[in-house]
Amino acid sequence: MLLSILVVATVQQGLAAASPPNIRAVNLGGWLVIEGWMTMSLFDKIPNNNDLLDGTQILLKSLKLGKYVSAENSGGGKMVVNRQNPSSWETFKLWRVSSNRFYLRVSNNMFVSALNGGGSTVDSTKDTPKEWETFKIVRNKSLVHIKTFNGRYLQAKDESQLTADYSGEPGWDNNNPAVFIMTVNTALRGEFQLANAYSRAPQQVFDRHRNNFITEGDFQFLASKGINAVRIPVGWWIAYDPNPPKPFVGGSMKALDNAFTWASKHNIKVIIDLHAAPGSQNPEDHSASRDGVSTWRQEENIAQTLEVIDVLASK
Ligand SMILES: *[C@@H]1O[C@H](CO)[C@@H](O)[C@H](O)[C@H]1NC(C)=O
C-alpha cells in the first residue's frame, strides 16, 4: 500500500555528461518510521486507553474546587490547585508505564512525585521517575481518580496544596476532593507511542505493518511508471536491529534489506533518510519523540547519530 507517495525530486545532474541521469523518486513515508496520520488504524486498535499515549497532554481540574492543578513556577516545587485558566504549568505530559499507570512530566520536565511527603504532599521535583512517581489513572468518562504507589489517592482539600492522602474508595460525588476532571490532548502518534502502547505483543503488530505497508509489488508498480528511486525514512533504532532499545521493536533492518533486494531487482535506487534521530531532533511524531521534548542537541545524541549513519552507510 502506498498511502503517501510524494514526488520529492526530479533532479538533473551532470551538465557535461553524455546522458544525464534523471532521478524520479517517491517517498515511502510511514513504513519504517510510524506516523499516526498515515496509519490511524494501528493506533485505534491499541487495546486500552488509546488516547493516553506517551506525550499525551492532560489538564486536571478539581471537581470540588473548580480549579486546575498546577506545578508552580513550571515545576521543581509543590503542586497547588488554584488556577482558573490552564496554561503550561497546568499541563502534564504522560509517560505510559502500563495501560493505566503513568508518570506525569511538568513543564520544566521534572516529574510529579509523592515521595517527599511520604505519600502526604505532592511535588514535582524528580528528574528520574520511579515507584513514587507512578500514578494510576482510574477513569469514569471525563472524571478521574489518581491513585498513588501506596494505594492512597490524590486529593485537593484546599487550593494551596495537592496531597496524596485520601484513603478508601473516593466515589464520584461533586464534593469529593479526590475527583478531578481530566482534559486530554493526545498530541503525539509516532513510533514510540505505538511500540510502547502495545506492550504485550508489539512484534506481531510491527511485523504485520512492515510486511504489508510496502511490498515488492509497490517497487514493481513504481518501476512500471518510470520511477527510478525511492526515499526511505528510517529511525535511529534500526542500527541496533534486531534488538533495538525498548520500546522500539526489531525488524526494521530486515525490511530495509528487503527493500534493497526489490530495488535492485526493479532497477530502483534507494535514498536512506535518517528521519528520526536519537533524542528526537524535533517535537513531532516523525522524530519518534516520547513526549515532545527534543534533546537531540546533547552531545551524546549527536555522537550516537554519527554511529547510526555509519551503520547505514555500511549497508
Ligand atoms: C461514574 O460517575 C457517576 C457520577 O458522575 C456515578 O454515578 C457512576 O456510578 C460512576 N460510574 C462508575 C462505574 O463508578
The ligand as a Gaussian input file, in Angstrom:
#p B3LYP/6-31G(d) Opt

LIG

0 1
 C      -19.296000       7.487000      37.319000
 O      -19.655000       8.712000      37.901000
 C      -21.040000       8.891000      38.096000
 C      -21.232000      10.263000      38.667000
 O      -20.703000      11.241000      37.785000
 C      -21.589000       7.818000      39.012000
 O      -22.963000       7.952000      39.153000
 C      -21.262000       6.445000      38.447000
 O      -21.634000       5.426000      39.345000
 C      -19.774000       6.323000      38.164000
 N      -19.507000       5.083000      37.475000
 C      -18.697000       4.141000      37.931000
 C      -18.540000       2.935000      37.066000
 O      -18.124000       4.226000      39.005000

